[in-house]
Amino acid sequence: MLNLSVVINKEVYEDGLSGAYPGDAGYDLRASIQEPLVIDVGDTLQVPLGITTSFDENYVGYLYSRSGLSLKGITLANGVGVVDSNYRKEWSALVVNHGKESFTIEPKMRICQVVFGMIAPTHGTNIKYCSELDETKRGTQGFGSSGLL
């Protein structure tokens, strides 16, 4: 079980962190801004999220786009954001507008979500450097190699 300590902007997260429905995998994260931000087509903005955390070192926070915003072309610029357990500054999201018109990010708007997952930290990983790798059934077959049906 993940041990999570959180400092939140209580004006933004009036009821704390939550998902929209019981059983949701991710916690909704909100824009911690005082005034609306307009993001023009093709532009990227760094949006503060009003949350700072401390959690177990074998975990990571993955920031994902919200599907409803993605339908409008509003996604995370880096695809998936990564928040390491030892990061202690306020979180932010790099939001890009791939849509067809400007989009306004309102204060407290749910802008992305975080899903926590277990990891194998880079520190302490046993890396073996080789000149070649063992053979597998898949081998070097890449994109599309498993077929569509």
C-alpha positions in Angstrom: 0.0 0.0 0.0 1.2 3.5 -0.9 2.0 5.9 1.9 1.2 9.4 0.6 1.7 12.7 2.4 0.2 15.7 0.6 0.3 19.5 0.9 -2.6 20.9 -1.2 -3.9 24.3 -2.0 -7.2 24.1 0.0 -8.8 26.8 -2.1 -8.4 24.6 -5.1 -9.0 21.2 -3.5 -11.8 22.0 -1.1 -12.6 18.3 -0.5 -9.1 17.0 -0.9 -7.9 14.7 -3.7 -10.5 12.5 -5.3 -11.5 10.8 -8.4 -14.9 11.3 -10.0 -16.2 7.9 -9.1 -15.5 5.2 -6.5 -13.0 2.8 -8.0 -11.3 5.3 -10.3 -7.6 4.6 -10.8 -6.5 8.2 -10.9 -6.9 11.3 -8.8 -8.1 14.4 -10.6 -5.6 17.3 -10.5 -6.8 20.9 -10.8 -5.4 24.2 -12.3 -4.2 26.2 -9.3 -4.5 29.6 -10.9 -6.2 32.8 -9.9 -7.3 34.0 -13.4 -8.3 32.0 -16.6 -5.4 31.1 -18.9 -6.0 31.0 -22.7 -4.0 28.5 -24.6 -3.9 29.1 -28.3 -3.7 26.4 -30.9 -0.3 24.9 -31.0 0.8 26.5 -27.7 2.1 24.9 -24.6 1.6 26.2 -21.1 3.0 25.1 -17.7 -0.1 25.0 -15.4 0.5 24.8 -11.6 -1.5 22.0 -9.9 -1.5 23.2 -6.2 -0.1 19.9 -4.8 3.2 18.9 -3.3 3.9 15.4 -2.1 6.0 12.9 -0.3 5.5 9.2 -1.0 7.3 5.8 -0.8 10.5 5.6 -2.9 9.3 2.5 -4.8 6.4 4.4 -6.3 6.0 7.1 -9.0 3.2 9.4 -9.9 2.2 9.3 -13.6 0.4 12.4 -14.9 -2.1 11.6 -17.7 -4.4 13.7 -19.9 -8.1 13.6 -19.1 -10.1 11.9 -21.9 -12.8 14.7 -22.0 -10.1 17.3 -22.6 -8.3 15.1 -25.1 -11.4 15.1 -27.3 -11.0 18.9 -27.5 -7.2 18.5 -28.3 -6.0 19.5 -24.9 -3.4 17.0 -23.7 -0.1 16.8 -21.9 2.8 18.0 -24.0 5.1 15.2 -22.9 2.5 12.5 -23.2 2.9 11.2 -19.7 4.4 13.3 -16.9 6.5 11.5 -14.2 6.7 12.7 -10.6 9.4 11.0 -8.6 9.0 10.2 -5.0 11.8 12.6 -4.0 10.4 15.7 -5.7 9.3 18.3 -3.2 8.2 21.3 -5.3 4.7 22.1 -6.4 3.6 19.9 -9.2 2.7 21.4 -12.6 1.5 20.0 -16.0 2.7 20.9 -19.4 -0.5 21.4 -21.3 -0.6 21.7 -25.1 -3.5 22.7 -27.4 -3.7 20.4 -30.4 -7.3 21.5 -31.1 -8.7 23.8 -33.7 -9.4 26.8 -31.5 -8.1 28.5 -28.4 -9.0 26.9 -25.1 -9.5 28.6 -21.7 -8.3 26.9 -18.6 -10.4 28.1 -15.7 -9.3 28.3 -12.1 -9.9 24.9 -10.3 -10.5 23.1 -13.7 -9.7 19.4 -13.6 -6.8 19.5 -16.0 -5.1 16.1 -15.7 -5.0 13.1 -13.4 -2.4 11.2 -11.4 -2.1 7.4 -11.2 0.5 6.0 -8.7 2.4 2.9 -9.6 5.2 0.7 -8.2 8.6 0.9 -9.9 12.1 -0.5 -9.8 14.1 2.6 -8.9 17.2 3.3 -11.0 19.4 3.4 -7.9 20.3 -0.1 -7.0 19.2 -1.6 -10.4 21.6 -4.4 -11.5 22.5 -3.5 -15.1 24.4 -6.1 -17.2 26.1 -4.7 -20.3 26.2 -7.2 -23.2 27.4 -7.4 -26.8 24.2 -9.4 -27.7 21.0 -10.5 -26.1 19.3 -13.9 -25.8 16.9 -15.1 -28.5 13.1 -14.9 -28.1 10.1 -16.0 -30.2 9.3 -12.3 -30.9 12.9 -11.4 -31.7 13.2 -8.1 -33.5 9.6 -7.9 -34.7 8.2 -4.5 -33.8 5.2 -2.4 -34.5 2.2 -4.4 -35.8 4.0 -7.7 -35.4 1.1 -9.3 -33.4 -1.5 -8.5 -36.0 -4.9 -6.8 -35.7 -7.2 -9.8 -35.2 
